[in-house]
């Protein structure tokens, strides 16, 4: 089976050469036009260009004939493809991912769930050594850099870094002992 790629010099039939020439002549302008309509999404732009050229191929509308200019027709087809894809996405229910479905829906977690989570985290933090709790309090809860935490705690910056590392490992273990799975701990940023 002989497969010819658009833009390939090995295009054999007149239709293949016409499609190649059509792409070479109108492709860059059509690409820029569709890319602007899609807000810079190159992958979707390439899909629209490919579908537009396939429709040219299927209609055998590869060259200007009898007052029918190919370029405006191609731009209209591409525009309609973009509009149809947008309408299709708008007609579907909102797509959400597993880890962030609450934030994507713009809702807050249930108050009871937040209270229970905070109790579990507080209990896990109590299982840490005082030095580990202290370094986590300074870096994560007080939002200080490692250098600022080192100054506050009166220890070298390297000590703060290693304590944070080991504190997080211990906290992970403590949370797992309390039944918190790794996917439950995934950070949720707005």
C-alpha positions as CSV (number, residue, x, y, z in Angstrom):
1,X,0.0,0.0,0.0
2,X,1.4,3.4,-1.0
3,X,0.7,6.2,1.4
4,X,1.3,9.7,0.4
5,X,1.7,12.5,2.9
6,X,0.6,16.0,2.2
7,X,3.6,18.0,1.0
8,X,5.3,14.8,-0.1
9,X,7.3,15.0,-3.3
10,X,6.3,11.5,-4.1
11,X,2.7,12.4,-4.9
12,X,1.8,10.4,-7.9
13,X,-1.7,11.1,-9.1
14,X,-2.9,14.5,-10.3
15,X,-5.3,14.7,-7.3
16,X,-2.4,14.1,-4.8
17,X,-0.3,16.7,-6.5
18,X,-3.2,19.1,-6.5
19,X,-3.8,18.5,-2.8
20,X,-0.1,19.0,-2.1
21,X,-0.1,22.3,-4.1
22,X,-3.3,23.4,-2.3
23,X,-1.7,22.8,1.0
24,X,1.5,24.6,0.1
25,X,-0.4,27.6,-1.3
26,X,-3.1,28.0,1.3
27,X,-1.9,26.1,4.3
28,X,0.1,28.8,6.1
29,X,-2.7,31.4,5.8
30,X,-5.3,28.9,6.9
31,X,-3.2,27.7,9.8
32,X,-2.8,31.3,11.1
33,X,-6.5,32.0,10.7
34,X,-7.6,28.8,12.6
35,X,-4.9,29.2,15.2
36,X,-6.2,32.7,16.1
37,X,-9.8,31.4,16.3
38,X,-8.7,28.6,18.6
39,X,-6.7,30.9,20.9
40,X,-3.3,29.4,20.1
41,X,-4.2,25.7,20.5
42,X,-1.8,24.2,17.9
43,X,-3.1,20.6,18.2
44,X,-6.7,21.5,17.5
45,X,-5.6,23.8,14.8
46,X,-3.8,21.0,13.0
47,X,-6.9,18.8,13.4
48,X,-9.0,21.5,11.8
49,X,-6.6,22.0,8.9
50,X,-6.4,18.2,8.3
51,X,-10.2,17.9,8.3
52,X,-10.5,20.9,6.0
53,X,-8.1,19.3,3.5
54,X,-9.8,16.0,3.8
55,X,-13.1,17.7,2.8
56,X,-11.4,19.3,-0.2
57,X,-10.1,15.8,-1.1
58,X,-13.5,14.2,-0.7
59,X,-15.3,16.9,-2.7
60,X,-12.6,16.9,-5.3
61,X,-12.5,20.7,-4.8
62,X,-8.7,20.9,-5.2
63,X,-8.4,23.7,-7.8
64,X,-10.2,26.9,-8.7
65,X,-12.9,26.1,-11.1
66,X,-15.7,28.0,-12.9
67,X,-15.9,31.0,-10.5
68,X,-15.5,28.8,-7.4
69,X,-12.5,30.0,-5.6
70,X,-11.0,27.3,-3.3
71,X,-9.5,29.5,-0.7
72,X,-12.7,31.2,0.6
73,X,-14.4,27.8,0.6
74,X,-11.5,26.3,2.7
75,X,-11.7,29.2,5.2
76,X,-15.4,28.8,5.5
77,X,-15.1,25.1,6.0
78,X,-12.4,25.6,8.7
79,X,-14.5,28.3,10.4
80,X,-17.5,26.0,10.4
81,X,-15.5,23.1,11.9
82,X,-14.3,25.4,14.7
83,X,-17.8,26.6,15.4
84,X,-19.2,23.1,15.3
85,X,-16.6,21.8,17.7
86,X,-17.3,24.7,20.1
87,X,-21.0,24.0,20.0
88,X,-20.4,20.3,20.6
89,X,-18.3,21.0,23.7
90,X,-20.9,23.5,25.0
91,X,-23.7,20.9,24.6
92,X,-21.9,18.3,26.7
93,X,-21.9,18.2,30.5
94,X,-19.0,19.9,32.2
95,X,-16.0,17.5,32.1
96,X,-14.1,17.2,35.3
97,X,-11.0,15.4,36.5
98,X,-10.9,13.1,39.5
99,X,-8.6,15.0,41.8
100,X,-10.0,18.5,41.3
101,X,-13.6,18.0,40.6
102,X,-14.8,20.1,43.6
103,X,-12.6,23.1,42.7
104,X,-13.6,22.8,39.0
105,X,-17.3,22.9,39.9
106,X,-16.6,25.9,42.0
107,X,-17.9,24.3,45.2
108,X,-16.3,23.9,48.6
109,X,-15.8,20.6,50.3
110,X,-18.4,19.7,52.9
111,X,-17.8,21.4,56.2
112,X,-17.9,18.0,58.0
113,X,-15.3,16.6,55.7
114,X,-13.0,19.5,56.3
115,X,-13.4,19.2,60.1
116,X,-12.7,15.4,59.9
117,X,-9.7,16.0,57.7
118,X,-8.3,18.7,60.0
119,X,-8.7,16.3,63.0
120,X,-6.8,13.6,61.2
121,X,-4.0,15.9,60.1
122,X,-3.7,17.4,63.6
123,X,-3.5,13.9,65.1
124,X,-0.8,12.9,62.6
125,X,1.2,16.1,63.4
126,X,1.1,15.2,67.0
127,X,2.8,11.9,66.2
128,X,5.9,13.8,64.9
129,X,8.8,14.9,67.1
130,X,8.7,18.5,68.4
131,X,11.6,19.4,66.1
132,X,9.7,18.1,63.0
133,X,6.4,19.8,64.1
134,X,8.3,23.1,64.7
135,X,10.0,23.1,61.2
136,X,6.7,22.3,59.5
137,X,5.0,25.1,61.4
138,X,7.7,27.6,60.3
139,X,7.9,26.6,56.7
140,X,4.5,25.4,55.6
141,X,2.1,27.0,58.1
142,X,3.9,30.3,58.6
143,X,4.9,30.3,54.9
144,X,8.5,31.1,55.5
145,X,11.5,30.3,53.3
146,X,14.0,27.8,54.7
147,X,16.4,30.7,55.4
148,X,13.7,32.6,57.4
149,X,12.8,29.4,59.2
150,X,16.5,28.8,60.0
151,X,16.8,32.3,61.4
152,X,13.6,31.9,63.5
153,X,14.6,28.5,64.8
154,X,18.3,29.3,65.3
155,X,19.6,26.4,63.3
156,X,21.5,26.2,59.9
157,X,19.5,26.3,56.7
158,X,20.6,22.8,55.8
159,X,19.2,21.5,59.1
160,X,15.8,23.1,58.2
161,X,15.9,21.4,54.8
162,X,16.7,18.0,56.2
163,X,14.2,18.3,59.0
164,X,11.5,19.3,56.5
165,X,12.3,16.2,54.4
166,X,12.2,13.8,57.3
167,X,9.2,15.5,58.8
168,X,7.2,15.1,55.6
169,X,8.2,11.4,55.3
170,X,7.1,10.8,58.9
171,X,3.9,12.8,58.3
172,X,3.1,10.7,55.3
173,X,3.6,7.5,57.3
174,X,1.4,8.9,60.1
175,X,-1.4,9.7,57.7
176,X,-1.2,6.3,56.1
177,X,-1.5,4.7,59.5
178,X,-4.7,6.7,60.0
179,X,-6.1,5.4,56.7
180,X,-5.4,8.4,54.5
181,X,-4.6,7.2,51.0
182,X,-2.1,9.1,48.8
183,X,-4.8,10.3,46.4
184,X,-6.7,11.8,49.4
185,X,-3.7,13.9,50.2
186,X,-3.2,15.4,46.8
187,X,-2.9,19.1,47.1
188,X,-5.8,21.1,45.8
189,X,-4.8,24.5,44.6
190,X,-7.3,27.1,43.3
